């Protein structure tokens, strides 16, 4: 299966220290959403677990 080029960006929302914006972009699709810090930390833990599991 060919790989689709994808970019992922994460930025902190100005004047809202507990809100982060994620953008995922491919040539055919762009998805953007905002996560509060609590959910961001849960996502970080899930990613770390997936990367370190055997």
C-alpha positions as CSV (number, residue, x, y, z in Angstrom):
1,X,0.0,0.0,0.0
2,X,1.5,3.4,-1.0
3,X,2.1,5.9,1.8
4,X,0.1,9.1,1.7
5,X,2.0,12.2,2.7
6,X,0.7,13.6,5.9
7,X,1.5,16.6,8.1
8,X,0.5,17.0,11.7
9,X,0.7,20.3,13.6
10,X,0.0,21.1,17.2
11,X,-0.2,24.5,18.6
12,X,-1.3,26.1,21.9
13,X,-4.2,28.5,21.5
14,X,-3.2,32.1,22.4
15,X,-4.7,33.4,25.7
16,X,-6.0,29.9,26.5
17,X,-3.2,27.9,28.1
18,X,-5.3,24.8,28.6
19,X,-6.4,24.4,24.9
20,X,-4.4,22.9,22.0
21,X,-5.2,22.8,18.3
22,X,-4.3,19.7,16.2
23,X,-4.3,19.8,12.4
24,X,-3.8,16.7,10.3
25,X,-3.4,17.3,6.5
26,X,-3.1,15.1,3.5
27,X,-3.4,16.1,-0.2
28,X,-7.1,15.1,-0.1
29,X,-8.2,15.8,3.5
30,X,-7.7,18.3,6.3
31,X,-8.9,17.7,9.8
32,X,-8.6,20.3,12.6
33,X,-9.8,20.0,16.2
34,X,-9.1,21.4,19.7
35,X,-8.3,19.5,22.8
36,X,-8.2,20.6,26.5
37,X,-5.0,19.9,28.4
38,X,-6.6,17.0,30.3
39,X,-7.4,15.1,27.1
40,X,-4.1,16.1,25.6
41,X,-2.3,14.4,28.5
42,X,-4.4,11.2,28.1
43,X,-3.6,11.2,24.3
44,X,0.1,11.6,25.1
45,X,0.0,8.6,27.5
46,X,-1.8,6.4,24.9
47,X,0.8,7.3,22.3
48,X,3.7,6.5,24.6
49,X,2.1,3.2,25.5
50,X,1.6,2.3,21.9
51,X,5.2,3.2,21.0
52,X,6.7,1.3,23.8
53,X,4.6,-1.9,23.8
54,X,6.0,-5.0,22.2
